[in-house]
Amino acid sequence: MTQELTSLIAVAQSLNLKGVIDTHVHLDDLADETQESMAELASKAFQRGIGKLVIPGLYPEQWCRISDFTKSDQRIYFAVGVHPWWVNPDTAFSAEDLTQALADFAIREDCIAIGETGLDKLKKDTFEAQRSSFITHLELAQAFTKPAIIHCVRAHDEMQRVLKSYKNGLPGVIHGFSGSLEVARHYWAKGLHLGIGGTITYERANKTREAVARLPIESLVLETDAPAMPVCGFQGQANRPEQIALIALKLAELRSEPVDYILEKTTENAQRLFNF
């Protein structure tokens, strides 16, 4: 570990997180990876100063686990959705059945969003099925007036074409945003926030760094995507909600703004987006 990283970690550990919201954390996957319980992991996050956690839905068999867990603490919320990696055209619900399955969970008050849904070209063989599933999720999000948590990997052009039909915009967030300022502005114009995570801590992410430096602060929310998307210097380790401090510090540096301001504004943005 370099001296620079050691110093940065020390600053992060001393930072008052002011109830910041981790808008995207797979606490169930983190529990499986670390052999800690979700309750233990959440407790550590709250002790560190994090105010709320949002656990996205990935596949139907997981929904009960995360929705039941949120009953244990009013600071923990879930979303319901089928991640594009779990879209299987051979076993997929029909659009009608998927809508009903999602709706059974979306009606709950602690279900604050629809997703994780979206498009991912790393899974090219299911791409058309992903598109159909994505549209179903978006229609349900509008029906329940809940934001969408959107996953987009190497598919910004296709994503823009789908979103173009929503003339009045679509509340939600592009999770783990990685892209140019131009792409980010298109999403924000549609009413979609940008989820900012560990990507910005890497020097190679030039386009994304430039984008987050120039976007309106009102468009940004913070996330960790734990246990995935580790911050620079922690590659190969399970990411944790507490690492949101390092993300906030890097965002403050890129924007030349005080970190307290970053924490305050991104938390306000998340509160409005998810109607906390």
C-alpha positions in Angstrom: 0.0 0.0 0.0 1.5 3.4 -1.0 1.9 6.2 1.4 -0.6 8.3 -0.6 -3.2 5.6 -0.3 -2.5 5.2 3.4 -2.9 8.9 4.0 -6.2 8.9 2.0 -7.6 6.0 4.0 -6.8 7.9 7.2 -8.7 10.9 5.9 -11.6 8.8 4.9 -11.8 7.1 8.3 -11.9 10.4 10.0 -14.6 11.8 7.7 -18.1 12.5 9.1 -20.3 10.7 6.6 -23.4 12.8 7.7 -25.9 10.0 7.1 -24.9 9.5 3.4 -27.0 7.0 1.4 -25.4 4.1 -0.3 -27.9 3.9 -3.2 -26.7 0.5 -4.5 -25.2 -2.2 -2.3 -25.7 -5.9 -2.8 -25.6 -6.7 0.9 -26.7 -10.3 0.3 -23.9 -11.0 -2.1 -21.4 -9.3 0.3 -22.7 -11.5 3.1 -22.1 -14.6 1.0 -18.6 -13.5 0.0 -17.4 -12.5 3.5 -19.3 -15.1 5.5 -20.7 -12.2 7.7 -24.4 -11.8 8.1 -26.3 -9.0 6.4 -27.1 -7.7 9.9 -23.4 -7.5 10.8 -22.5 -5.8 7.6 -25.3 -3.2 7.9 -24.4 -2.5 11.5 -20.8 -1.7 10.5 -22.0 0.6 7.8 -24.3 2.5 10.2 -21.6 2.7 12.9 -19.4 4.3 10.3 -22.0 7.0 9.7 -23.9 5.8 6.7 -27.6 6.7 7.0 -29.4 4.4 4.6 -28.8 1.3 2.4 -30.6 0.3 -0.8 -30.3 -3.3 -1.9 -31.3 -3.9 -5.6 -33.2 -6.9 -6.8 -31.3 -9.4 -9.1 -33.6 -12.4 -9.7 -36.9 -13.7 -8.3 -35.4 -16.3 -5.9 -33.5 -13.4 -4.2 -36.4 -11.1 -3.7 -37.8 -12.7 -0.6 -34.4 -12.8 1.1 -33.8 -9.1 0.7 -37.4 -8.0 1.3 -37.6 -10.0 4.5 -34.3 -8.6 5.7 -35.5 -5.0 5.3 -38.1 -5.6 8.0 -35.3 -5.7 10.5 -34.2 -2.1 10.1 -36.1 1.0 8.8 -32.8 2.3 7.4 -32.6 -0.5 4.9 -34.6 -0.6 1.7 -34.9 -2.9 -1.3 -35.7 -2.7 -5.0 -37.3 -5.5 -7.1 -36.0 -6.4 -10.5 -34.3 -8.9 -12.8 -30.7 -8.0 -13.6 -29.8 -8.4 -17.3 -27.3 -11.1 -16.4 -30.2 -13.2 -15.1 -32.4 -12.7 -18.1 -32.7 -16.2 -19.7 -34.9 -16.3 -22.8 -35.5 -20.0 -22.4 -36.9 -19.7 -18.9 -38.0 -16.1 -18.7 -41.4 -14.9 -17.6 -43.8 -13.6 -20.2 -44.1 -9.8 -20.0 -47.5 -10.3 -18.3 -46.1 -12.8 -15.7 -43.0 -10.7 -15.1 -45.2 -7.6 -14.5 -47.3 -9.5 -11.9 -44.2 -11.1 -10.2 -42.6 -7.6 -9.8 -45.8 -6.0 -8.8 -46.3 -8.4 -5.9 -43.2 -6.9 -4.3 -43.4 -3.4 -5.7 -46.5 -2.7 -3.8 -44.6 -2.8 -0.5 -43.6 0.5 1.1 -40.0 -0.6 1.7 -39.6 -1.4 -2.0 -38.5 2.0 -3.1 -37.4 1.3 -6.7 -37.8 -1.1 -9.7 -34.5 -2.7 -10.7 -31.8 -3.6 -11.2 -32.7 -3.8 -14.8 -31.2 -2.7 -18.1 -28.9 -3.7 -21.0 -25.5 -5.4 -20.9 -23.7 -6.3 -24.1 -21.3 -8.6 -22.2 -24.3 -11.0 -22.5 -24.9 -10.6 -26.2 -26.8 -13.8 -26.6 -29.6 -12.6 -24.4 -29.6 -9.0 -25.5 -33.1 -9.0 -27.2 -34.6 -10.7 -24.2 -32.9 -8.1 -22.0 -34.5 -5.3 -24.0 -38.0 -6.8 -23.5 -37.4 -7.3 -19.8 -36.1 -3.8 -19.5 -39.1 -2.2 -21.1 -41.4 -4.3 -18.8 -39.5 -2.9 -15.8 -39.8 0.7 -17.0 -43.5 0.3 -17.6 -44.0 -1.0 -14.1 -41.8 1.8 -12.6 -44.2 4.3 -14.2 -47.3 2.5 -13.0 -46.1 2.4 -9.4 -44.4 5.9 -9.7 -41.1 4.5 -8.4 -37.7 5.2 -9.8 -35.8 2.7 -11.9 -32.3 1.4 -11.1 -30.7 0.9 -14.5 -27.7 -1.1 -15.4 -26.0 -0.2 -18.7 -22.8 -1.8 -20.0 -21.5 -1.0 -23.5 -25.1 -0.3 -24.6 -25.5 3.5 -24.2 -26.8 3.9 -27.8 -29.4 1.2 -27.4 -30.4 2.5 -24.0 -30.9 6.0 -25.5 -33.2 4.5 -28.1 -35.4 2.7 -25.5 -35.5 5.9 -23.3 -36.5 8.1 -26.3 -40.1 6.9 -26.1 -40.5 8.3 -22.6 -41.2 11.9 -23.7 -41.8 13.2 -20.2 -38.7 11.7 -18.7 -38.2 8.8 -16.4 -37.1 9.1 -12.7 -34.3 6.8 -11.9 -30.6 6.3 -11.8 -27.9 4.9 -14.2 -26.2 2.7 -11.7 -22.3 2.6 -11.7 -22.2 5.3 -14.4 -19.2 5.0 -16.7 -19.2 7.2 -19.8 -18.7 10.6 -21.4 -20.1 14.0 -20.4 -22.3 14.0 -23.5 -23.9 10.6 -22.6 -24.3 11.7 -19.0 -26.1 14.9 -20.1 -28.5 12.8 -22.2 -29.5 10.7 -19.2 -29.9 13.7 -16.9 -32.1 15.4 -19.5 -34.4 12.4 -19.2 -34.5 12.8 -15.4 -32.1 10.0 -14.7 -29.5 10.5 -12.0 -25.9 9.2 -12.3 -24.8 6.6 -9.7 -21.2 7.4 -8.9 -19.0 4.7 -7.5 -15.5 3.3 -7.4 -14.9 3.8 -11.2 -13.9 7.5 -10.6 -11.1 6.5 -8.3 -9.1 5.1 -11.2 -6.9 7.4 -13.3 -7.7 5.5 -16.5 -11.4 6.5 -16.2 -10.7 9.9 -17.9 -14.1 10.4 -19.6 -16.1 9.5 -16.5 -13.9 11.7 -14.3 -14.4 14.6 -16.7 -18.2 14.0 -16.7 -18.6 13.9 -13.0 -16.5 17.1 -12.6 -18.7 19.0 -14.9 -22.2 17.7 -14.3 -24.7 19.5 -12.1 -24.3 18.3 -8.5 -28.1 17.8 -8.5 -27.6 14.9 -11.0 -25.3 12.8 -8.8 -25.9 10.1 -6.1 -23.3 7.9 -4.4 -23.1 4.1 -4.4 -20.6 1.3 -3.8 -22.1 -1.6 -5.7 -20.5 -3.7 -2.9 -19.1 -6.3 -3.0 -18.3 -5.3 -6.7 -16.6 -2.2 -8.1 -13.8 -1.8 -5.5 -12.1 1.5 -5.2 -8.5 1.9 -6.5 -6.0 0.3 -4.1 -8.5 -2.4 -3.0 -8.6 -4.5 -6.1 -9.2 -8.2 -5.3 -11.0 -7.4 -2.1 -14.7 -7.4 -1.4 -16.0 -3.9 -1.6 -18.0 -2.6 1.4 -20.4 0.3 2.1 -17.8 2.0 4.3 -15.7 2.6 1.1 -18.3 5.3 0.1 -16.1 7.7 2.1 -13.2 7.2 -0.5 -15.6 7.7 -3.4 -16.9 11.0 -1.8 -13.4 12.2 -1.3 -12.4 11.5 -4.9 -15.6 13.2 -6.2 -14.8 16.3 -4.1 -11.3 16.4 -5.5 -12.5 16.1 -9.1 -15.1 18.8 -8.6 -12.9 21.1 -6.4 -15.6 21.2 -3.9 -15.6 20.5 -0.1 -16.3 16.9 0.7 -19.0 18.0 3.3 -20.8 19.7 0.4 -20.6 16.6 -1.7 -22.0 14.4 1.1 -24.8 16.9 1.8 -25.9 17.4 -1.8 -25.7 13.8 -2.9 -27.6 12.7 0.1 -30.3 15.3 -0.6 -30.4 14.0 -4.2 -30.9 10.4 -3.1 -33.6 11.4 -0.7 -35.6 13.1 -3.4 -35.0 10.4 -6.0 -36.2 7.5 -3.7 -38.8 9.6 -1.9 -37.3 8.8 1.5 
